[in-house]
Structure formats: C-alpha cells, structure tokens
Amino acid sequence: MLNRKETAWKKNRKFGDVKGGRKWPKLADNIFNRQHDLLPPSENEDTPIYIHENPSRDFFFPVTIDEIKNFLKKLPKEQTENLTHIWLRKMATKEFEKEGSFQGCFICGRDVNLIVLYPFPKDLKMKLGKKKPAKKILKWYSAFCPELLQENGKWILKWTEQNIKNYYLEGLLLHEIGHQIDSFYKRYWSKNYSKQKAENFADNYAFYWGDKIRNEYK
C-alpha cells in the first residue's frame, strides 16, 4: 500500500509547460491540457513525491515506485534533486489508440518539475502505424531488443516484460530526466532553441546514462 506522501496531490495551482515523450503533444489536445495544478513540495518534504494511479484493465505499469526510487539512486544526486513529482498516470484505451506511442512527458512550472509516465498495453505490443518506422526511431528502441513485426498491415514492436521494464527505466525515464536537466539551464525558453534540439538533448542524455548504468550495474 502506498503511503500518503506517495499519493498526495492538490488542485489549486496552474502550470502547463509540456516537454518530452516520444511525441510532442499539443496543449490544445484534451488529455494533454496540463492543468493538474500540483502544489510544490513543502520545505521539509521528501522529493520526488510519487503519485500512482491504477491503469485500466488493458494496461499495466512496467515499473513500480520502488524500482524507480532505486534507479534514481544510480544517478548523480544533482541530476535528480530538482524533480518534485513522478506520476504514474492512467490512460484509457481510447486515449492510447488516439495518441499511439505516447509514453511520458516532463512538465515544469511554478516550482513543480513533474515527470509523467503512462502505462503500457498488457499484450506488450507498441503500435507504430502503417509506415515502417524511421531508422532513428528503431535505433532509440534497439538497446532494449524489441521485435519489429507487421500485423494486419501495421508495424509494431513486440516486447517482453523484462525488456519493457528496462526501457521504462533506462530509456523513457532517463529521457524525461534529460528534459528536466535541460529546462534547468533555461534553454527551453530561448527563441532559438527548437523542439528538435530539446529532443536530441534528452535522447543523448538517455543514451549516455543508459549505457553507463548498464555497464556499471550489470
């Protein structure tokens, strides 16, 4: 059972700067209209604060809060000390079908630095569409060894439970931490700093630290 600190959140302050994920969501989209209004942590509160929602019956979270906590200990403290919240947020089947491979995002504003992770289908299939994925996309996932398949004219990545767990920690979570670090240096707010540059920075961060952690803790 989760303690109160892992589930506490309130709705009275607005923020809505969205960064990250394997897509770049539009703020106009209903499910990504970030008005969840989390309170910043109090002065003596342990961070990050964890929020866990039960996913719908077709989905599951490949990682637990304890696994995330243990993983964060493998990173230098200065890279995670500004994180205020990590939210394992449910997603309905119809939302997943609409948004496809959207897996997570980083949100910052008003003293809140939040990473949201979304659940994964229980059939362990990641749908990539009718067009064969670009080499860059396949390279991103290749370190975790999913199987590329075609089903009914659509491309999918078929995962194992262990591989998708590794990906959520060593790929997705690190990617969003990369966005958090990037935002700390205020590059997001520069007119000359493109979305693609932000994604490249987060990808490179995840590649570097994913390899480093795998080599040190294998």
Disulfide bonds with the S-S distance in Angstrom:
none
